[in-house]
Amino acid sequence: MTARVCIVGAGPVGVVAAIACAGKGMQVALFEAEREIDRSPRAATTHPSTLEMLAELGLLEEFQSLGLVARYFQFWDGVTKTLVAEFDHQVLRDETPYPFVVQTEQHKLSELGLRRLAAMPNVELRLGMSVTDVVQDSRGARVTTEGAERHVFDYVIGCDGGRSTVRKCLDVEFEGYTWPERFLVLTSLFDFQAALGCCPRSYISDPEEWTNLFKVMGDDLMGRWRAVFPARENETDDEAFSRGSVLRRLRKLHKDHPMELVAHRNIYRVHQRVAKSFRKGRV
């Protein structure tokens, strides 16, 4: 009998899990609360072990074409603007067929995965459909969606993020803590590589305010940089996003950075948490 699997959440983890299950011949239903994939800036570096998995699923070539291959990463002294050290992923060439990272925005993997899933006859995509409850017994798992619609599956895979409904329905603890610091991300069209001589993954030390610089390609594949800074203690969002604050930070990197090249501003927290159990019965 063909296994019926429900995937909850169409982020990168959900679509990859759905493709893997469908590729094994399972009947897959993918539920996603939002009608469209969230395109807001998120972590965008994919490491060799994940690249190996994407290659096995036939996703790597297209995924790589949507981003930037970064073989090197560098550490810089922000005060003197001098290179301190450079590391080369090629030292891993005997450990992995992909001794580099790929810097591709998360929404691109989700959208790529959804396109692949839409062409698979054993997959049902339900975007804009929230899961409200999950219960199970020895015979299967019942998933309730918005509007009290009920669906029965052999297995459920919860990929619905840090506020996971699936995890909460199963009373699985989410152990860990949230770091007190907040981090400011400024996305810029300014070419830091041309201006500073840095590589697309650069970490810049400073006695007062460090910076991480990562280049991604953007949806237009023309390239843009994410500059990550620590938000100051008690600094409000409005203060961090203000023109004066943005220019102060960016012009510390390069004195000629123009305000009009700032494409996006965001503040986020880092959560260091992990589910106490990754499997509970059929979920």
C-alpha positions as CSV (number, residue, x, y, z in Angstrom):
1,M,0.0,0.0,0.0
2,T,1.3,3.5,-0.9
3,A,2.1,5.6,2.1
4,R,0.2,8.9,2.4
5,V,2.3,11.7,3.8
6,C,1.3,15.2,4.9
7,I,4.0,17.9,4.9
8,V,3.1,21.0,6.9
9,G,4.9,24.1,5.8
10,A,6.3,25.1,2.3
11,G,9.5,26.7,3.3
12,P,12.9,25.2,2.2
13,V,12.6,22.2,4.6
14,G,9.0,21.4,3.6
15,V,9.5,21.5,-0.1
16,V,12.7,19.4,0.0
17,A,11.0,16.9,2.3
18,A,8.0,16.7,-0.1
19,I,10.2,16.2,-3.1
20,A,12.2,13.4,-1.3
21,C,9.0,11.6,-0.2
22,A,7.3,12.0,-3.6
23,G,10.5,10.7,-5.3
24,K,10.1,7.5,-3.2
25,G,6.6,7.0,-4.7
26,M,4.6,8.2,-1.7
27,Q,1.3,10.2,-2.0
28,V,2.2,13.6,-0.7
29,A,0.0,16.5,0.4
30,L,1.8,19.8,1.2
31,F,-0.1,22.4,3.3
32,E,1.1,26.0,3.6
33,A,-0.7,28.7,5.5
34,E,0.3,31.5,3.2
35,R,-0.9,31.8,-0.4
36,E,2.6,33.0,-1.5
37,I,6.1,32.3,-0.3
38,D,7.6,34.9,2.0
39,R,10.3,36.8,0.1
40,S,11.6,38.8,3.1
41,P,15.4,38.5,3.6
42,R,16.5,35.5,5.7
43,A,19.6,33.4,6.1
44,A,20.9,32.6,2.6
45,T,24.1,30.5,2.9
46,T,23.8,26.8,2.0
47,H,26.6,24.6,3.1
48,P,28.2,21.5,1.4
49,S,26.3,18.9,3.3
50,T,23.0,20.5,2.2
51,L,24.3,20.9,-1.3
52,E,24.9,17.1,-1.4
53,M,21.3,16.5,-0.5
54,L,20.0,18.9,-3.1
55,A,22.2,17.2,-5.7
56,E,20.7,13.8,-4.8
57,L,17.2,15.3,-5.4
58,G,18.1,16.8,-8.7
59,L,17.8,20.4,-7.4
60,L,21.3,21.6,-7.1
61,E,22.0,22.8,-10.7
62,E,19.0,25.1,-10.9
63,F,19.4,26.2,-7.3
64,Q,23.0,27.1,-7.9
65,S,22.1,29.1,-11.0
66,L,19.9,31.3,-8.9
67,G,22.6,32.3,-6.5
68,L,26.3,32.9,-6.0
69,V,29.0,30.2,-5.4
70,A,31.4,31.4,-2.7
71,R,34.6,29.4,-2.4
72,Y,36.3,31.8,0.0
73,F,35.5,33.7,3.2
74,Q,37.5,36.4,4.8
75,F,38.2,38.2,8.1
76,W,39.0,41.9,7.9
77,D,40.2,44.6,10.4
78,G,37.5,47.2,10.2
79,V,39.7,50.0,11.6
80,T,42.6,49.6,9.3
81,K,40.5,48.1,6.4
82,T,43.1,45.3,6.0
83,L,42.7,41.6,5.3
84,V,43.5,39.5,8.4
85,A,42.8,36.0,7.0
86,E,41.3,34.2,4.1
87,F,39.9,30.6,4.2
88,D,39.4,28.4,1.2
89,H,36.6,25.7,1.1
90,Q,38.8,23.7,-1.3
91,V,40.5,22.2,1.8
92,L,37.3,20.1,1.9
93,R,37.7,18.7,-1.6
94,D,38.4,15.2,-0.4
95,E,35.5,15.3,2.0
96,T,32.7,16.6,-0.3
97,P,32.1,17.0,-4.1
98,Y,30.9,20.6,-3.2
99,P,33.8,22.4,-1.5
100,F,32.0,25.8,-1.4
101,V,28.8,27.4,-0.2
102,V,26.0,28.7,-2.3
103,Q,24.5,32.0,-1.3
104,T,20.9,31.9,-2.5
105,E,17.9,33.4,-0.9
106,Q,15.6,30.9,0.9
107,H,12.5,31.8,-1.1
108,K,14.2,30.8,-4.3
109,L,14.5,27.2,-3.0
110,S,10.9,27.2,-1.9
111,E,9.7,28.4,-5.3
112,L,12.0,26.1,-7.2
113,G,10.7,23.2,-5.1
114,L,7.0,24.1,-5.6
115,R,7.5,24.2,-9.4
116,R,9.0,20.7,-9.3
117,L,6.2,19.4,-7.0
118,A,3.5,20.9,-9.2
119,A,4.7,18.7,-12.0
120,M,4.6,15.5,-9.9
121,P,1.3,13.4,-10.3
122,N,1.5,12.0,-6.8
123,V,1.6,15.5,-5.1
124,E,-1.2,17.8,-3.9
125,L,-0.3,21.4,-3.2
126,R,-2.6,23.3,-0.8
127,L,-1.3,26.9,-0.5
128,G,-3.3,29.2,1.7
129,M,-4.4,26.3,3.9
130,S,-3.6,26.5,7.6
131,V,-3.3,23.4,9.7
132,T,-5.1,23.9,13.1
133,D,-4.8,20.5,14.7
134,V,-2.9,17.2,14.5
135,V,-4.0,14.0,16.3
136,Q,-2.9,10.4,15.8
137,D,-3.5,6.8,16.8
138,S,-1.9,3.5,15.9
139,R,-3.6,3.5,12.5
140,G,-2.7,7.0,11.2
141,A,-2.6,10.8,11.8
142,R,-5.6,13.1,11.3
143,V,-4.8,16.7,10.2
144,T,-7.5,19.4,10.6
145,T,-7.2,22.5,8.4
146,E,-8.8,25.9,8.5
147,G,-12.6,25.5,8.1
148,A,-12.6,22.2,10.1
149,E,-11.7,20.2,7.1
150,R,-10.2,16.8,8.1
151,H,-7.6,14.7,6.3
152,V,-6.2,11.3,7.3
153,F,-2.6,10.3,6.5
154,D,-0.2,7.5,7.4
155,Y,2.5,10.1,8.4
156,V,2.9,13.8,9.1
157,I,6.1,15.8,8.8
158,G,6.0,19.2,10.5
159,C,8.1,21.8,8.7
160,D,6.1,24.8,10.0
161,G,8.9,26.8,11.7
162,G,9.7,28.1,15.1
163,R,6.0,28.6,16.1
164,S,5.1,25.1,14.7
165,T,1.5,24.2,15.2
166,V,2.4,20.5,14.6
167,R,4.9,20.6,17.5
168,K,2.5,22.3,19.8
169,C,-0.3,19.8,19.0
170,L,2.0,17.0,20.1
171,D,3.3,18.8,23.2
172,V,6.9,18.5,22.1
173,E,9.1,20.8,24.1
174,F,11.1,23.5,22.3
175,E,14.2,23.7,24.5
176,G,16.7,26.5,24.5
177,Y,16.7,30.3,24.7
178,T,16.5,33.5,22.7
179,W,19.7,35.6,22.6
180,P,19.1,39.1,24.2
181,E,21.0,40.8,21.3
182,R,19.2,41.9,18.2
183,F,20.7,42.2,14.7
184,L,20.2,44.8,12.0
185,V,20.3,43.8,8.3
186,L,20.7,46.4,5.7
187,T,20.4,45.2,2.1
188,S,22.3,47.4,-0.3
189,L,22.9,47.6,-4.1
190,F,26.4,49.2,-3.4
191,D,29.3,47.1,-4.7
192,F,31.3,46.5,-1.6
193,Q,33.6,44.0,-3.4
194,A,34.7,46.7,-5.9
195,A,34.9,49.4,-3.2
196,L,36.7,47.4,-0.5
197,G,38.3,44.5,-2.2
198,C,36.5,42.0,0.0
199,C,35.1,38.7,-1.1
200,P,31.3,37.9,-1.1
201,R,31.5,36.4,2.5
202,S,33.4,38.8,4.7
203,Y,33.5,39.3,8.5
204,I,34.7,42.7,9.6
205,S,35.9,43.2,13.2
206,D,35.7,46.5,15.0
207,P,36.1,47.4,18.7
208,E,32.7,49.1,18.7
209,E,30.5,47.6,16.0
210,W,31.4,44.5,13.9
211,T,29.9,43.9,10.5
212,N,29.2,40.8,8.4
213,L,29.0,41.3,4.6
214,F,27.3,38.7,2.4
215,K,26.5,39.0,-1.3
216,V,23.4,37.5,-2.8
217,M,22.1,37.8,-6.3
218,G,18.6,39.1,-5.8
219,D,15.6,38.2,-8.0
220,D,17.1,40.1,-10.9
221,L,20.4,38.3,-10.5
222,M,22.2,41.6,-10.6
223,G,23.6,41.2,-7.1
224,R,23.1,42.9,-3.7
225,W,24.8,42.9,-0.3
226,R,23.5,42.1,3.1
227,A,25.3,44.0,5.8
228,V,24.6,42.7,9.3
229,F,25.3,44.8,12.4
230,P,24.6,44.4,16.1
231,A,21.7,46.6,17.2
232,R,22.7,48.8,20.1
233,E,21.2,48.2,23.5
234,N,17.8,49.8,23.9
235,E,18.0,51.0,20.2
236,T,14.4,51.1,18.9
237,D,13.5,49.8,15.4
238,D,12.7,53.4,14.3
239,E,16.1,54.6,15.5
240,A,18.0,51.7,13.8
241,F,16.0,52.3,10.5
242,S,16.5,56.0,10.5
243,R,18.4,57.7,7.7
244,G,21.1,58.9,10.1
245,S,21.7,55.5,11.7
246,V,21.7,53.6,8.4
247,L,24.2,56.0,6.8
248,R,26.4,56.1,9.9
249,R,26.8,52.3,9.8
250,L,27.2,51.9,6.0
251,R,29.6,54.9,5.7
252,K,31.8,53.3,8.4
253,L,32.3,50.6,5.8
254,H,32.7,53.0,2.9
255,K,32.5,56.8,3.2
256,D,30.7,57.2,-0.1
257,H,27.8,54.8,0.4
258,P,24.7,56.6,-0.9
259,M,21.3,56.3,0.9
260,E,19.4,55.6,-2.3
261,L,21.2,52.2,-2.8
262,V,19.7,50.9,0.5
263,A,17.0,48.4,-0.7
264,H,15.8,46.8,2.5
265,R,16.0,47.1,6.3
266,N,15.2,44.5,8.9
267,I,15.9,43.6,12.5
268,Y,15.8,40.1,13.9
269,R,16.6,38.0,16.9
270,V,18.5,34.7,17.1
271,H,16.8,31.8,18.8
272,Q,18.9,28.9,20.0
273,R,16.3,26.2,20.3
274,V,15.7,22.7,19.3
275,A,12.7,20.3,19.6
276,K,13.2,17.8,22.4
277,S,12.1,15.0,20.1
278,F,12.1,14.8,16.3
279,R,9.6,12.0,16.1
280,K,6.4,11.2,18.1
281,G,4.5,8.2,16.8
282,R,3.5,8.8,13.2
283,V,4.6,12.5,13.2
